[in-house]
């Protein structure tokens, strides 16, 4: 599934380890609701992740991808 490809690429690149994503979130919530401006910040960071993912060079090898997919599937007991 395409979902598996996206997950695989996110885990096999350094995108999720970028400085922008490692910054702390100060006061994310105001009570039970997102603090004003947080939703816009999340959207901006997601756009950054997508841009980085689209621009990255990646190796997608069958055996490694298959192993990744199988490791995420529930095992029949």
Secondary structure, DSSP 4 states (H G I P E B T S, - for coil): -HHHHHHHHHHHSSGGG-HHHHS--SS-EETTEEPTTHHHHHHHHHHHHHHHHHH------HHHHHHHHHHHSPPP-
